[in-house]
Amino acid sequence: MAANFAINGATCRSARAVLGWSAETLADRAGVSRTTVWRVEKDPAQIQRGPVALALLVAFNTAGIDFLTPGEVVPERVIAAIAERQVGGKNW
């Protein structure tokens, strides 16, 4: 089952940046080593699959980061929330 989950280095690094997390913070929250995070992020195009990818994705999702799969449509509620933030002048 975990083999269905995947994340690449660029996505991992970008999600960390959005959250303001260090690699150490991600490692702690995902229950993996800092070395594992480094290996995932070392090659931006390399795709990590399996239990490590699942652990990283769960850590990001728990913090509020949702990932779309290819072809998935952004839910209307997300578009509305983004529009509200832009209109309301909030910093995000």
N, C-alpha and C positions, 0 to 999 in steps of 0.2 A: 504494500500500500504506500509506504513512504517514498518509493521510487517514482511516484507520480508527481512529486513536488520538486521544483527546480528554481534556482536563483543564480544569476551571474554576478561576477565581481563588481561590475559597474552599478548594477541595481542595488547591491548590498551597500556599497559605499555611499550611494546617493540617499538611500533610506536612512542611513546613519546620520548623514549631514542634515537632513530634514529634522531629525529628532534632536540633533546636537549631541549625539552620543559619541564617545570615544570607542575605539575597538575593544578596550577592556570592558566598558559598560555593556556592549553588545554580547561579548563572550559570557559575562556574568548572567545576563538576562536569558541567554539562549542555553546556558549550561554546557558550553563548549570552551575549549581553550583559546587563548589569544592567538596562538599559532594557527589554529584552525581558521579563525577569522582572517588572519593575514593570508593564508593560502587561498581562501575563497576570493579575496579582493586583489590578489597579486596580478591576475590576468583578467582584465575587465570583460573579455568575451567568453572566458571559460565558464561553462555551466556546471554548477554543483547540484547533484541530485541526491536523493535518499534521505536518511535520518538527519544529516547535518543541515541540509536545505530545509527540511521540515522544522527543525529547532530554530533556525534563523527566522523563517517566515512566521512562526508562532510568536517569537519575541517581538517582531515588528508589528504583527497584527494586534497583539495585546496592547501595544503602545499607540494604536490607532492608525497604523499604515495598512491600507488595503491594496492588494495587487490585482490587476486585471489580467486575465488570460487573453491570448490573441483572439481577436474577434468579439470579445466581451464588450458590451455597451456600458458606459458610465451610467449608474442609476440616476434617475431624475432628482432624487433627494440630495445627491452629491453635487450635482450641477446647481441646484437651488442654494445649497449652503455656500458654495463658492461665490455665486452671484451676490448673495446677502453680505458676505464678507467684503466684497469689492465695493458694493454700493454703500455699506455702512462705514467704509473707511477704516476698517479694522486691520491691524497688522497681523499677518499670519505667515 
